[in-house]
Amino acid sequence: MKKKISVSVRCNKCGNKLDVAKVDWNWENAVQYQFFCRNCHYNIDITITGKVKKEK
């Protein structure tokens, strides 16, 4: 199941709030995204993890 989610990212170097990105997100697997801070030119790696289904 794929859906688009909005992610707001804050730079962990200068604290600048980056654009809210619409990213493709899958329930099963983690997605790696790279954001670029326009303020201090710092690359931010974000990993969005999928939901883990609990076994019963």
VOGU-3710 file (C-alpha; in Angstrom, 3 decimals, decimal comma):
1> mkkkisvsvr> 0,000/0,000/0,000  1,605/3,181/-1,229  0,575/6,665/-0,242  1,902/10,187/-0,183  2,687/11,740/3,164  3,858/15,222/4,054  7,147/15,474/5,873  8,368/18,654/7,499  12,092/18,654/8,041  14,201/20,859/10,276
11> cnkcgnkldv> 17,921/21,237/9,641  19,885/19,730/12,506  22,791/22,089/11,887  21,206/25,546/11,805  17,604/24,801/12,821  16,156/26,198/9,588  12,775/24,722/8,714  12,832/23,153/5,280  10,022/22,766/2,803  7,299/20,299/3,529
21> akvdwnwena> 7,951/17,497/1,114  5,378/15,161/-0,336  7,054/11,786/-0,328  5,983/8,381/-1,515  5,656/6,099/1,452  5,219/2,374/1,516  3,791/0,494/4,477  6,302/-2,306/4,263  9,727/-0,791/3,821  11,751/2,132/5,056
31> vqyqffcrnc> 12,426/4,941/2,608  15,587/7,023/2,525  15,351/10,666/1,527  17,956/13,382/1,286  17,086/16,995/1,968  19,274/20,028/1,304  19,264/23,055/3,573  19,328/26,290/1,566  20,404/28,279/4,597  23,648/26,547/5,575
41> hynidititg> 23,969/24,077/2,653  23,829/21,008/4,845  22,639/17,652/3,582  20,103/15,932/5,797  19,397/12,239/5,478  15,957/11,169/6,592  14,824/7,595/6,933  11,094/7,037/7,082  10,383/3,636/8,507  7,438/1,505/7,530
51> kvkkek> 4,972/0,172/10,037  5,879/-3,157/11,523  2,961/-5,516/11,613  2,736/-7,309/14,939  2,529/-11,076/14,779  -0,217/-12,618/16,881
//
